Amino acid sequence: MADLKDIIARHNKYQDSMVYTYESHLREITMRAQGRVIARLQAQLSITDGIIDSSAANMRLLRNAGKMFMQEMDRAGYQRLVDAFVGEFRGTLPFLQETVELLGSQVDEKWHDLGFTPRDFSLLGGVGANTVAALEGAIEATAGAAVSRGLFGVAGLRFATLVETLSTRFEMSIGKATSVGNTAMSVWYATASDRAFQIIAKDLPQQTLRYRYSGPQDKLERPFCRHLTEAGKAYTREQIAQMDNGQIPNVFISRGGWQCRHQWILDTHELMLQEAA
């Protein structure tokens, strides 16, 4: 049976692969949508000698540029991409199953089934739905910021400058959406882990469950994560609830914050000590 370090490493490799694929397709879709938006603006804006005319009609067009971009993103397949990406979240469950089986073997328990109910899968489905909304919001917010920059400088603005502004902002949307997607996938897995550990807890009503912070120890670690991995201590849920990563609330689920690669793992060493006592 694989050890915990190997399971976490393979899980992170799987997630990295899914996120990389999502980002690659997102870049293609964004570039396609960006090209179409620029072509539409060039055809519809009133431009004199390369400079956008300061007119009410041009203002209206630019105000709708963000909406135009989202329309072109949908035409280019963004919704299908998001749905497919979120659909891959379930592909992480075999790693959780391996983890649960490994923990069970350490305390001589046969935890071969995650024991998820339809209600649990409904909860995970809700996390997935939130991810879809967050990914759409990330793109839309960045598009809105791009349009705002153009609106405030439309008087005397060169069309080439507008194109550069939009291109830069739309490029930024790729990084933002990728970060959101990576984090959401980790949160989905952490939520599934939480449910699995709660199911295990029902079989151990007399035990005090504690958790260890597990994952990569490298130069990418944030100070918050490094402190926990180096400390090597086990914590109760109440203690974890008091922690603050400085980014996202609910540290048991969000762990170190955006794009965190670590996991809270049930500490079986503590369980064995309690049973021996």
Residue pairs with C-beta under 8 A, 6 or more apart in sequence:
1 101
1 102
1 105
2 10
2 98
2 102
3 102
4 99
4 102
4 214
4 265
5 214
7 95
7 98
7 99
7 102
8 95
8 214
8 215
8 216
8 263
9 216
10 95
11 92
11 95
11 189
12 215
12 216
12 261
14 91
14 92
14 95
15 92
15 182
15 185
15 186
15 189
18 85
18 88
18 91
18 185
19 178
19 181
19 182
19 185
21 85
22 81
22 85
22 178
22 181
23 174
23 178
23 181
25 77
25 81
26 78
26 81
26 174
26 177
26 178
27 174
29 73
29 76
29 77
29 78
29 81
30 73
30 76
30 139
30 170
30 171
30 173
30 174
32 72
32 76
33 69
33 72
33 73
33 75
33 76
33 78
33 170
34 69
34 72
34 166
34 167
34 170
36 72
36 75
36 76
37 65
37 68
37 69
37 72
37 166
38 163
38 166
40 68
41 61
41 62
41 65
41 68
41 159
41 162
42 159
44 61
45 52
45 53
45 58
45 61
45 62
45 159
46 52
46 53
46 55
46 57
46 58
47 53
47 159
50 158
50 159
50 160
51 156
51 157
51 158
51 159
52 58
52 154
52 157
52 158
52 159
52 162
54 154
54 155
54 156
58 154
59 151
59 154
62 147
62 150
62 151
62 154
63 147
63 151
65 143
65 146
65 147
65 150
65 166
66 140
66 143
66 144
66 146
66 147
69 143
69 146
69 170
70 139
70 140
70 143
73 139
78 139
82 131
82 132
82 135
82 136
83 132
85 135
85 181
86 128
86 131
86 132
86 184
88 185
89 124
89 128
89 131
89 185
89 188
89 189
90 124
92 185
92 188
92 189
92 192
93 114
93 192
95 189
96 114
96 189
96 192
96 193
96 196
97 114
99 193
99 265
100 111
100 114
100 196
100 200
101 111
101 112
103 109
103 111
103 200
103 265
103 266
103 268
104 110
104 111
104 112
106 268
106 272
107 268
107 271
107 272
107 275
109 203
111 200
114 192
114 195
114 196
114 199
115 196
115 199
116 192
116 195
116 196
116 199
120 195
123 191
123 195
124 188
124 191
124 192
124 195
127 184
127 187
127 188
127 191
128 188
130 184
131 180
131 181
131 184
131 185
131 188
134 180
134 184
135 177
135 180
135 181
135 184
138 173
138 176
138 177
138 180
139 173
139 176
139 177
141 176
142 169
142 170
142 172
142 173
142 176
143 169
143 170
143 173
145 169
146 165
146 166
146 168
146 169
146 170
147 166
149 165
149 169
150 157
150 162
150 165
150 166
153 161
179 258
179 259
182 258
182 259
183 248
183 257
183 258
183 259
183 260
186 255
186 259
186 260
186 261
187 253
187 254
189 263
190 252
190 253
190 254
190 255
190 263
190 264
191 253
193 263
193 264
194 252
194 253
197 209
197 211
197 266
200 209
200 266
201 207
201 209
204 271
207 271
207 274
207 275
208 236
208 270
208 274
209 236
209 237
209 266
209 267
209 270
209 271
210 234
210 235
210 236
210 266
210 267
210 270
211 234
211 235
211 236
211 237
211 240
211 252
211 264
211 265
211 266
211 267
212 232
212 233
212 234
212 235
212 264
212 265
212 267
213 225
213 228
213 229
213 235
213 255
213 262
213 263
213 264
213 265
214 229
214 262
214 263
214 264
214 265
215 225
215 229
215 260
215 261
215 262
215 263
216 261
216 262
217 226
217 229
217 230
220 261
221 229
221 256
222 245
222 256
222 257
222 260
224 245
224 246
224 256
224 257
225 255
225 256
225 260
225 262
228 262
229 262
234 267
234 269
234 270
237 252
240 251
240 252
240 264
241 250
241 251
241 252
243 251
244 251
245 251
245 254
245 255
245 256
245 257
245 260
246 257
247 254
247 256
247 257
247 258
248 254
248 257
248 258
252 264
254 260
255 262
255 263
255 264
256 262
